[in-house]
Amino acid sequence: MSLNTEFVTDNVSAKFYRLLTLMIVLLGVMGIGSIGLNLATKYWQTKQLGQMQQARDLVAQGKYQSAIAAYDRLLETDIAQPQILWTNRGYAYLGLKQSQPALKSCLQATEIDPKAALAWNCQGEAQFYLGNNETALTAFERAIAINPQNEIFKLNQSQILQDLGKHSQAIKVNQEAIALLESQSPADDILALAYKRQGQSWLELEKNKEALAAFKKSLTYQPEDLAVQQGKAVTLYRLGKYSQAISTSNKILERQDLTTEQQAISWLYKGISLCQTSQASAADRAFARVLKLSQDPLSRKIAKAGCGIR
């Protein structure tokens, strides 16, 4: 992976699981209160609906083990739409980072109902975490074929396409997701993620003006996103906007939450930008900080070469 892009790779798993838990459907509403049900049946279904809601709430609260136990108890009953329980059970396993049982649970859901879009998406998530990108992509495609208006499915698909190096396709799918998001009132972090993805893919394609526009848009929603700030610094350097690149690197270096390698990469881009503005002494000081902080061979090689390689 190139020096220019390694630090803007997004680990989507934790964030997307949080988003996906918001999508877990309200269970068991079909058939409740139908004409002709006797009072005993109505009582049982009402009680069962309450148990389903409790299980769903446990997932939303991050109490995944308790949620799994609740879904297991519900699956022992004669319940309508069991595929929904299997799907939500799968997401609970994903919350525990147990991808194999999550996959098994969501496979069971699509065996019951091949048109269960969220179950296909769950399979895609599980396959992604297991490192099976091609299989994950197929699962996300199945989910989108069933529900083409779901922006989260498209965002997941764009992540896989990006990871597979299919950046032009990723941009197209991600733009479709952005259009869907902007027609709604989504949380800022979702739109920020979508535009960050666009920036990353444009950067890979060396479409630097487009990348800069996407990173700036992402920062309007999440101003403190480190990966986007760094992506912006890289893009400014590529566009020859060295003073702005230096200013962006300085802003990053003011942060208190950087790892040593994150500090090093910002000092490195500050250094090479300083070289381009004929500030060799300041660049040498920046490169010295890189050598002190970083163990990365490529970063160290560039820092040791200093302004002489430019």
C-alpha angles and dihedrals in degrees: 000000000000125000090240096061111025095093096049095059106122122222096216098176103088095039095045093049089057090050093045093052086063088061097056104124126241102257136226100009096130115096097009111138095010116165114264099029112133121235094257092054091047090052093050094048092047090050090047091050089054091052090051092051090049091053091049091050091051090057091048089051092051093247091133101160091052090047091053091051090050092050091048090055092048092049089058089064128077096259134166117244099014089174088074091056091048090050095049090045087055091054090050089056089049087055087058089048089242099138100172097058088040090056092047092051094049092045087057089053094055092045087060094042118012089191094060097121096185090052090055089049089050089053090051091053092049093047090048092055090047090055095249099131099164092050090045090052091053091051093050090048089054090051092050092047088058096041111018093172096064109109095194092058089052093048089053091049091050091053092055092046089050092050090049090054093248093132100158090054091044091054092051094049092043091052089054089052091049091051090053092046094049090053088061134042102260128176113272093241092060094053090043090055093048093052091044088056090051091051093050094051094045088050091053089051090049091240091142101172090052091046092052092050091051094047091049090050091050091052091056086067100034109020094177099052103131097201091053093047089052092045089053091051091051092048093048089052091050090050091053093248092134100161090053090047090053091048091050091048090050090052090051092049090056089067118106096206101066123123117225092259091049089052090048095053091050091049088049094055090043089052097050090045090052088052089058091053093051094250096133098159093051089045091053090053090051092049090049088057090052092053091049095049108032134071093179108120096216095047090049092048092054092044092050091050090053120180091334093086095057 
